[in-house]
Structure formats: structure tokens, C-alpha cells
Amino acid sequence: MNQDTVGTEQWHDLAQQLRVDSIRSSSGVGSGHPTSSMSAADLIAVLMSKYLSYDFDDPENPNNDHLIFSKGHASPLLYSVYKAAGAISDEELMTFRTFHSRLQGHPTPQVPWVDVATGSLGQGLPIGVGVALAGKYLDKLPYRVWVLCGDSEMAEGSMWEAFQHASYYKLDNLIAILDMNRLGQTRETMDGWNGDHYVARAEAFGWNAIQIDGHDPEQIDEAYSEALEQAGAPTLIVAKTKKGRGVSFLEDVDGLHGKPVGADQEQAALDELGSTDDLLVEVRKPDPGSGENFTAGLTGKLELPTWEVGDEEATRGAYGAALKALGGAREDVVALDGEVSNSTKSEEFAEDYPGRYFEMFIAEQQMVSAAVGMSVRHRVPFASSFAAFFTRAYDFIRMAAISGANIRLSGSHAGVSIGEDGPSQMALEDLAMMRAVHGSTVLQPCDANQTARLV
């Protein structure tokens, strides 16, 4: 299947195959989310067969598009995409959710074409904002960031932090696809199929919003084409879909979330879908482009600040000075702050390297997510805020560890030393919290010189 000649009939057949494989893989192991995968199959079939630009033989190609499944439970669909692209075999697809398989229940970067771990809802889009920020302002490459979102996760506040930041930074390289299939895990979502609600909110945040029938390939095609022409704003595609699409006893049926098709019904479901299972898609590889525009590691002389015995310097002041020095010696270092840069002293980096500094405002979940997204593009982000406020982003930090993200979090005003501000500002839990994160390294300097060396 070639991107230059694909059309409605091929899209239908490919979507049916993706549904078939979503059922087969989850039924084979007796767990998974086939119906949540089936609702988005048409959306993904059109995307991968015409619009996605990706070299599966070279996942580190800096010109590759990025495809993030924010609704990570739809992993059967994602892995079926990999099979259709020829990246994995049918035999590997059928190892889904089995012990030692890299095809886990929710995607992780153990699979080389997965940028970040998802599955804790409300995180894929905020991370996509970080990748898009890197693409537009750091890499300055034409790749697109495609994020498949679930309608249940639109209840997460982190999604709206992402909406606001994407608009503020004019991320026209970001396309969010909302799989509005109406049904959550236990009941109908708050907005059901009221696409007008999602559109109105997205437009109020400054997004371009398009509402379509998510099972009509021609409407999907037109929406993607329009999104690629958008300048100066991100795009949300609100696609009305049905869970379990294509199988009469699964379609739009409540109570089937996270339930595979039973052995007694599997063949009947496959018969209704009636598609072949051997379609291969020739996903378009990106143009060669200009490649990486930065060098990782030291690119200049690092001269850390020092203080003599008797000098008085707060550790946060030393952090700001050291971060600025590091920025001069390493062009892969970027800084983010939760709109307290004059307290964390990351403002020193911002003043000298404004092109590598990103204001995240009072949105710690988005700040951590953006740092994770930038690490996807091999930047080394330093994200700063009051240590107490990182507790709000703890689940994002936990998921960053699962992603293996190379990020640095700097929390100022730790402990009881800021007694006058009261307990709301005191970080008393941060050491225990961070030490519980798998693979984390926790550093607590005792003075300015130690701070500079630890940075």
C-alpha cells in the first residue's frame, strides 16, 4: 500500500485489518483493550498510510514525525500498526502482554518506535507539547507531532495545561486527534458525543478545531490535510467514533472496556470484520532534511563558579550561576521554569540563553511533561520550581522514569528553612518522594560550591 495511491477502499481494508489484529492479539492472551483500539482504527489507518512520515528502519532519524498514543490502553492498535508497517511480525504481535514481550499492555520505549511511556491518562498530549516545542524552537525541523487522545482523559487538568501552552507557543506542528467514542471505563464520559463542547473549548484556548465523523476516511483525510496547512496554532481533530466499531455485538456497548473478545465469540467478530490480514503499508520516509543542529555533551569550556570560605551564597543562587555556566559549555542543555525563575534563579540561564529557556508558568505537570518531550529529542532539560510544588507532578515524574527520560528536576526552598512562608511552601516530602522513583538519583547539596559541582 503506497501513500501516493492510497484511497477510500484501501483505508477501509487497512482499518479492518487493524481491528482484526487488535482483537487477535488481545484475545490470544486474554487481556487488553480491543474495543478502545477499534474505535480509532480508521483515524490511524488514514494517518499511517498517507500522512505519517517515519523511517521504521531508523527511529532516531531527527526528521521523523512523532506518534504518541496518549490513550496508551489502545496499544493493540499501535502494535497492529507496527505489524502493518512491516516493523514487527505477526508472531511477535501475538506475544502481546506475555512475559518478557516488549509489547506490553501500555506502550514503553522498550519498543524502539515508542517515544515515551503512556497509559497514565492525561500525559501523552503534554509530552507532545514538549516534543513540538523542541521541533519548532530547538530543532527547527519540519516534523509533526501526532497525538491520539481519548475522550475520557479530557477530564484531566493536565490536558488543559497542554492546550494552553500549545496555543501560547503557537505549536502549529502539533495535531491532537480526539477519539470521541463516548464510553469510558464504567459509564459515558461527561461530554459523550457532544463534539461542539470540545470544539468550543479548544477554540477558546486558541486552537484550530475540526469536527468529523471518525469512521469516514474521506473526512479524516480532509481534516489531516487542513491540519497540515494550519499556521500559527495547533489543531484538534474531534472525531466521533464508536467503541468496538465493525462488530455488531461490540459496537457502542457499555461495560466492555478492557475486556478482550472471548474465545467463543472471537471467530464471529473476525468474520464480521471480514478483512484480510496481510496488508503492508509503505510508510513514507522523511526527506533527508538538515539533520541534528546541535552537538550533545560538552562543546565549550566549563568554568563553574566557586566561592571562598566566608562567602555567603544561597544554594539556589549557586544553582542559577552553575546552570548558566553549563549552558555556555553545552548546547544540548535547556531550562524550564514554573514561573518562579527569580526565586529558583534559573533566570540567569534565561537571560543568557533565551532561545533555550521555556517558561511553563504555574503548570508543574506541563513543565515536567515538556522536559520529558524535549528529552525525546536528546536535549538535557533542567526544570525548576519550588521543591514543594513538584509533588503536584509526581505521577508525571513516575512515568518519566518508566520512559527512561533523561531529565533534571531542581526544587528550591526545600525543608523547613522558609518557616515564615508557612507549611504550604515547605518541601518536607520531596526526598522520600523522589527516592521512591525507580532509577532516580537524589542530590542535596550542603553549600554553594557543592551545588555548582552537582549541577
ZIVEN-V586657 format. One line per field, one symbol per residue. ss: DSSP state (H for helix, E for strand, L for the rest). psi: psi as a letter, one per 30 degrees, with the letter a starting at -180 (. if undefined). A space follows every 10 residues. Layout:
ss->???
psi->???
This chain:
ss->LELLLLLHHH HHHHHHHHHH HHHHHHHHHL LLLHHHHHLL HHHHHHHHHH HLELLLLLLL LLLLLEEEEL LHHHHHHHHH HHHHLLLLLH HHHLLLLLLL LLLLLLLLLL LLLLLLLLLL LLLHHHHHHH HHHHHHHHHL LLLLEEEEEE LHHHHLHHHH HHHHHHHHLL LLLEEEEEEE LLELLLLELL LLLLHHHHHH HHHHLLLEEE EEELLLHHHH HHHHHHHHHL LLLLEEEEEE LLLLLLLLLL LLLLLLLLLL LLHHHHHHHH HHHLLLLLLL LELELLLLLL LLLLLLLLLL LLLLLLLLLL LLLLHHHHHH HHHHHHHHHL LLEEEEELLL HHHHLLHHHH HHLHHHEEEL LLLHHHHHHH HHHHHHLLLE EEEEEEHHHH HHHHHHHHHH HHHLLLEEEE EELELLLLHH HLHHHLELLH HHHHHLLLLL LLLLLLLHHH HHHHL
psi->jkffgkaeee eeeeeeeeee eeeeeeeefg laieefeeeg eeeeeeeffe ekjkjffifg jffklkjkje iffgeeeeee eeeffgelle eeeggkglkf kfilekklgf kfgkelklej lgfeeeeeee eeeeeefdeh lglljkjjkl fefffkffef eeeeeeeegh ifgkjkjjii gekaefakle fbgifeeeee eeeffglkkk kljggjeeee eeeeeeeffk kgklkkjjjk lkkgkfjegf khklggkgkl kleffeeeee eeegllggkk kikkklleaf akglkkakfa kjjkllklkf kkkleeeeee eeeeeeeffj ffklkllhhh ffefgffeee efiffgkjkg aiieeeeeee eeeefegglj kjkkakeeff efgeeeeeee eefgkilkkj jlhlagfhef flfffkjffe eeeeffkkgl kkkjlfaeee eeee.
